[in-house]
Amino acid sequence: MSAAGDRLQDTARKAALALPDVSHGRPFTPELDVYKVADKVFLIVTDDAAEQIITVKCEPEHARALERGYASITPGRYLDKRHWISLGPGRGITKQLINEAVQHSYDLVSDGLPQSERPPRASGPDTTAK
């Protein structure tokens, strides 16, 4: 089932807020809800009712593949169109796809941070304790 615009936006917000060390605000305009990790943007949620989209960072080759596969995925608005994509409601835009896009964006941004600024990674059980 495809996500409608409001569900797309709500799903993206929930996915972002479930990640470590995420902050959000509206630094540019009241219609743009911006999510950051260590002060670096990884998700923008557009609250304009006429344009319900989210924008995420994406590796260029993966971004082009997604754009070819989904009519409602386009080069990113507001940011570098090579490294960012926008997802709008449409055929094939599922909750899982939205969650994966937000996670991928977060990972790209946090992996680019200096080691000292990276949020803690979820890891498996501690095997050092006896």
LUMBAMAR-964238 format. One record per residue (C-alpha): residue in one letter; chain; y, x, z. Coordinates in nm, 4 decimals, always signed. Example, Ala and Ser with C-alpha at 12.3 -4.5 7.8 and 13.67 -1.06 7.14 Angstrom:
residues 2
code->A unit->A c2->-0.4500 c1->+1.2300 c3->+0.7800
code->S unit->A c2->-0.1060 c1->+1.3670 c3->+0.7140
//
This chain:
residues 130
code->M unit->A c2->+0.0000 c1->+0.0000 c3->+0.0000
code->S unit->A c2->+0.3432 c1->+0.1324 c3->-0.0926
code->A unit->A c2->+0.6144 c1->+0.1640 c3->+0.1690
code->A unit->A c2->+0.9268 c1->-0.0481 c3->+0.1363
code->G unit->A c2->+1.2564 c1->+0.1324 c3->+0.1934
code->D unit->A c2->+1.2933 c1->+0.0428 c3->+0.5614
code->R unit->A c2->+0.9320 c1->+0.1387 c3->+0.6343
code->L unit->A c2->+0.9751 c1->+0.4622 c3->+0.4390
code->Q unit->A c2->+1.2767 c1->+0.5506 c3->+0.6502
code->D unit->A c2->+1.1169 c1->+0.4465 c3->+0.9811
code->T unit->A c2->+0.7987 c1->+0.6401 c3->+0.8994
code->A unit->A c2->+0.9995 c1->+0.9528 c3->+0.8171
code->R unit->A c2->+1.2043 c1->+0.9260 c3->+1.1371
code->K unit->A c2->+0.8928 c1->+0.8855 c3->+1.3537
code->A unit->A c2->+0.7206 c1->+1.1769 c3->+1.1812
code->A unit->A c2->+1.0221 c1->+1.4022 c3->+1.2322
code->L unit->A c2->+1.0744 c1->+1.3117 c3->+1.5968
code->A unit->A c2->+0.7070 c1->+1.3829 c3->+1.6733
code->L unit->A c2->+0.7555 c1->+1.7495 c3->+1.5752
code->P unit->A c2->+0.8560 c1->+2.0232 c3->+1.8238
code->D unit->A c2->+1.2221 c1->+2.1108 c3->+1.8828
code->V unit->A c2->+1.3700 c1->+1.8574 c3->+1.6410
code->S unit->A c2->+1.7296 c1->+1.7439 c3->+1.6747
code->H unit->A c2->+1.9104 c1->+1.4813 c3->+1.4738
code->G unit->A c2->+2.2544 c1->+1.3444 c3->+1.4207
code->R unit->A c2->+2.5004 c1->+1.2294 c3->+1.1571
code->P unit->A c2->+2.7149 c1->+1.5380 c3->+1.0887
code->F unit->A c2->+2.8149 c1->+1.4491 c3->+0.7315
code->T unit->A c2->+2.8620 c1->+1.0724 c3->+0.7147
code->P unit->A c2->+2.7441 c1->+0.7670 c3->+0.9124
code->E unit->A c2->+2.4980 c1->+0.6801 c3->+0.6321
code->L unit->A c2->+2.3052 c1->+1.0092 c3->+0.6522
code->D unit->A c2->+2.0688 c1->+1.0649 c3->+0.9452
code->V unit->A c2->+2.0002 c1->+1.4413 c3->+0.9473
code->Y unit->A c2->+1.6975 c1->+1.6026 c3->+1.1176
code->K unit->A c2->+1.6956 c1->+1.9739 c3->+1.1997
code->V unit->A c2->+1.4796 c1->+2.2421 c3->+1.3515
code->A unit->A c2->+1.6788 c1->+2.5340 c3->+1.4991
code->D unit->A c2->+1.9934 c1->+2.3978 c3->+1.3299
code->K unit->A c2->+1.8280 c1->+2.4045 c3->+0.9847
code->V unit->A c2->+1.7986 c1->+2.0751 c3->+0.7946
code->F unit->A c2->+1.4501 c1->+1.9603 c3->+0.6950
code->L unit->A c2->+1.4989 c1->+1.5825 c3->+0.6515
code->I unit->A c2->+1.7823 c1->+1.3526 c3->+0.5516
code->V unit->A c2->+1.7364 c1->+0.9771 c3->+0.5838
code->T unit->A c2->+1.9850 c1->+0.7680 c3->+0.3864
code->D unit->A c2->+2.0825 c1->+0.4498 c3->+0.5675
code->D unit->A c2->+2.2618 c1->+0.2926 c3->+0.2723
code->A unit->A c2->+2.0851 c1->-0.0419 c3->+0.2145
code->A unit->A c2->+2.1383 c1->-0.0041 c3->-0.1605
code->E unit->A c2->+1.9755 c1->+0.3407 c3->-0.1665
code->Q unit->A c2->+1.6886 c1->+0.3682 c3->+0.0813
code->I unit->A c2->+1.5641 c1->+0.7239 c3->+0.0361
code->I unit->A c2->+1.4590 c1->+1.0272 c3->+0.2327
code->T unit->A c2->+1.5203 c1->+1.3848 c3->+0.1189
code->V unit->A c2->+1.2916 c1->+1.6729 c3->+0.2191
code->K unit->A c2->+1.2499 c1->+2.0412 c3->+0.1397
code->C unit->A c2->+0.9597 c1->+2.1199 c3->-0.0923
code->E unit->A c2->+0.8175 c1->+2.4231 c3->-0.2734
code->P unit->A c2->+0.9467 c1->+2.4052 c3->-0.6329
code->E unit->A c2->+0.6069 c1->+2.3826 c3->-0.8073
code->H unit->A c2->+0.4820 c1->+2.1173 c3->-0.5666
code->A unit->A c2->+0.8102 c1->+1.9291 c3->-0.6035
code->R unit->A c2->+0.7784 c1->+1.9157 c3->-0.9833
code->A unit->A c2->+0.4173 c1->+1.7934 c3->-0.9535
code->L unit->A c2->+0.5237 c1->+1.5152 c3->-0.7166
code->E unit->A c2->+0.8087 c1->+1.4174 c3->-0.9483
code->R unit->A c2->+0.5642 c1->+1.3905 c3->-1.2390
code->G unit->A c2->+0.3177 c1->+1.1862 c3->-1.0323
code->Y unit->A c2->+0.5545 c1->+0.9339 c3->-0.8731
code->A unit->A c2->+0.8386 c1->+0.7501 c3->-1.0443
code->S unit->A c2->+1.0306 c1->+0.7142 c3->-0.7160
code->I unit->A c2->+1.0245 c1->+1.0871 c3->-0.6314
code->T unit->A c2->+1.3214 c1->+1.2660 c3->-0.7850
code->P unit->A c2->+1.5001 c1->+1.6005 c3->-0.7482
code->G unit->A c2->+1.6727 c1->+1.6054 c3->-0.4110
code->R unit->A c2->+2.0058 c1->+1.4420 c3->-0.3609
code->Y unit->A c2->+2.2779 c1->+1.6193 c3->-0.1654
code->L unit->A c2->+2.0974 c1->+1.9565 c3->-0.1722
code->D unit->A c2->+1.9518 c1->+2.2163 c3->-0.4108
code->K unit->A c2->+1.7523 c1->+2.0150 c3->-0.6628
code->R unit->A c2->+1.4993 c1->+2.2941 c3->-0.7092
code->H unit->A c2->+1.3932 c1->+2.3104 c3->-0.3446
code->W unit->A c2->+1.4498 c1->+1.9499 c3->-0.2322
code->I unit->A c2->+1.3082 c1->+1.6130 c3->-0.3372
code->S unit->A c2->+1.4084 c1->+1.2566 c3->-0.2615
code->L unit->A c2->+1.1499 c1->+0.9843 c3->-0.2049
code->G unit->A c2->+1.2376 c1->+0.6211 c3->-0.2558
code->P unit->A c2->+1.0272 c1->+0.3112 c3->-0.2105
code->G unit->A c2->+0.7872 c1->+0.2538 c3->-0.4960
code->R unit->A c2->+0.4361 c1->+0.2565 c3->-0.6263
code->G unit->A c2->+0.2172 c1->+0.5086 c3->-0.4466
code->I unit->A c2->+0.4679 c1->+0.6006 c3->-0.1741
code->T unit->A c2->+0.2443 c1->+0.5595 c3->+0.1289
code->K unit->A c2->+0.2835 c1->+0.6306 c3->+0.4970
code->Q unit->A c2->+0.0489 c1->+0.9280 c3->+0.4582
code->L unit->A c2->+0.2534 c1->+1.0723 c3->+0.1706
code->I unit->A c2->+0.5750 c1->+1.0341 c3->+0.3725
code->N unit->A c2->+0.4205 c1->+1.1985 c3->+0.6801
code->E unit->A c2->+0.2887 c1->+1.4867 c3->+0.4692
code->A unit->A c2->+0.6269 c1->+1.5359 c3->+0.2979
code->V unit->A c2->+0.8106 c1->+1.5482 c3->+0.6324
code->Q unit->A c2->+0.5528 c1->+1.7871 c3->+0.7826
code->H unit->A c2->+0.5628 c1->+2.0134 c3->+0.4751
code->S unit->A c2->+0.9436 c1->+2.0255 c3->+0.4859
code->Y unit->A c2->+0.9454 c1->+2.1026 c3->+0.8582
code->D unit->A c2->+0.6875 c1->+2.3807 c3->+0.8062
code->L unit->A c2->+0.8859 c1->+2.5367 c3->+0.5206
code->V unit->A c2->+1.2042 c1->+2.5413 c3->+0.7247
code->S unit->A c2->+1.0474 c1->+2.6614 c3->+1.0514
code->D unit->A c2->+0.8428 c1->+2.9304 c3->+0.8721
code->G unit->A c2->+1.1685 c1->+3.0654 c3->+0.7297
code->L unit->A c2->+1.3246 c1->+3.1069 c3->+1.0725
code->P unit->A c2->+1.3287 c1->+3.4375 c3->+1.2600
code->Q unit->A c2->+1.0239 c1->+3.4607 c3->+1.4854
code->S unit->A c2->+1.2378 c1->+3.4234 c3->+1.7978
code->E unit->A c2->+1.3754 c1->+3.0867 c3->+1.6761
code->R unit->A c2->+1.0496 c1->+2.9299 c3->+1.5573
code->P unit->A c2->+0.9223 c1->+2.6321 c3->+1.7531
code->P unit->A c2->+0.5813 c1->+2.6626 c3->+1.9177
code->R unit->A c2->+0.2910 c1->+2.5755 c3->+1.6908
code->A unit->A c2->+0.0253 c1->+2.3331 c3->+1.7956
code->S unit->A c2->-0.2904 c1->+2.5316 c3->+1.8428
code->G unit->A c2->-0.6512 c1->+2.4749 c3->+1.9317
code->P unit->A c2->-0.7930 c1->+2.4967 c3->+2.2812
code->D unit->A c2->-0.7151 c1->+2.8062 c3->+2.4851
code->T unit->A c2->-1.0208 c1->+3.0303 c3->+2.4591
code->T unit->A c2->-0.8786 c1->+3.3088 c3->+2.6757
code->A unit->A c2->-0.9224 c1->+3.1181 c3->+3.0054
code->K unit->A c2->-1.2573 c1->+3.1629 c3->+3.1748
//
